């Protein structure tokens, strides 16, 4: 039965990461830790937890969509937040990855997710040390028999975003703001450029990698430079850093309601951010 539940847990998280879901208003503690809050204890239950990347569980993007998927799985299976049910731990920096993953393993969760490519090294080390634990990593590859590596074809959705941006742009200038320069973000970048060029081979595409997924101020600065140079549509693949792109766009629209300023969000339905 637990093998079947393992598949359900994977499906719940993957569905939340690929379907555009509205941002929620779930209240959580600062670090995501919790005590046992009446979690189900029947023999048939399958507990699942996740470790966020540095953007935080409320990044309105990558981490948040994964957490929403885990919550949906838990609620659908009568589980409660806490030991024996579902939970998360939040990473303030990459130094927290090993500690958080090991913490959840010690709490006996049946499946522990690492949310993001940046956890490859930590997940590899821990998988080799805990061969009986079931682990999964999103957007990364870990070559271990007890780890499921979950990858997506980000370039395909990004291709459509690029095609739309090139079609809608009135200035012939569009932008891409990436987070850390890693393969998964490179796929977003490549797909966006290919889609835009397919529609308009002459379109100008400005690109900036901020080097972070949790620095909204860097996203805002990048967006400011692009919009100031004539870019009218920006696609971001930068997690919490991308929230700064929305902030810059909203400030410009507030000053000039007729400004032709657009943002294309990522990983979750970010309509409300605009």
Buried (B, 14 or more C-beta within 10 A) or exposed (E): EEEEBBEBBBEBBBBBBEEEBEBBEEEBEEBBBBEBEEBBEEEEBBBBBBBBBBBBBBBBBBBBBBBBBBBBBBBEBEBBBBBBBBBBBBBEEBEBBBEBBBBBBEBEBBBBBBBBBBBBEBBBBBBEEBEEBBBBBBBBBBEBEBBBBBBBEBBEBBBEBBBBBBEBBEEEBBBBBBBBEBEBBBBBBBBBBBBBBEBBEEBBBBEBBBEBBBBBEBBBBBBBBBBEEBBBBBBBBBBBBBBBBBBBBBBBBEEEEEEEBBBBBBBBBBEEBB
